[in-house]
Amino acid sequence: MDLKGKVALVTGASRGIGRAIALSLGEAGCDVIVNYASSEGAAREVADAVIAQGSRAKAIRADVADMAAVEGMVAEAHREFGQIHILVNNAGINRDRTFLKLTRAEWDDVIRTNLGGPFNTAHALIPSMCEAGFGRIINITSIVGQMGNYGQTNYAAAKGGIISFSKSLAREVARKGITVNCVAPGYINTDMMKGVPDRVIEQVKSITPLARLGEPEEIAWAVRFLADPRASYITGQVVAVNGGMYM
């Protein structure tokens, strides 16, 4: 897959799945804007790694839940990189708690970032994509948004909302040369999983047909495929990368 001449904005790209996506796109020749909210050092390390691969990159701070901050980030990216062809909405947070203990603030925080973030970035970038007649929007949802999960009503609602958002948006922008798809990871071997007890991880593996956790690079490969200009007849779809846990 050759993405030379393309520019991607990857949100939440300082670690985990976002980091793997940024590096994979850079490896394919794509220039990358590495968005982060707080981990400046890690984001700069990712940008440096992309540059070492031969592509351009820059770390830009913005809270995706803040529309004004997103618009500022996009304006800065346009000034430095020109047209942005690929948007990967990866940034997300979790505030896990059973529903009766869940506060309204914890609900709002997750919805604002995980669902409001993709709205903000897409709203800021789609006008220029329409003008260019090309765009790839790839939203990272979750297996939790497809099947639900105990103690994650807020997270599941946001991730499920991303799927519906993507399908509707895909219909609206298809004739402008823009595709909108989702990648739905299962349980992936990231820092987030390091705090999970071993017995729980073993239980997850036992109900996963491939009997293991996924790797961030496996999510990145699915994103890289959907970002390719040749993936032009795929839109409104959810690519599940979950080891067969949910089919």
Summary of the structure (lengths in Angstrom):
residues: 247
radius of gyration: 17.1
end to end distance: 26.9
largest distance: 51.7
contacts: 868
relative contact order: 0.15
helix: 51%
strand: 16%
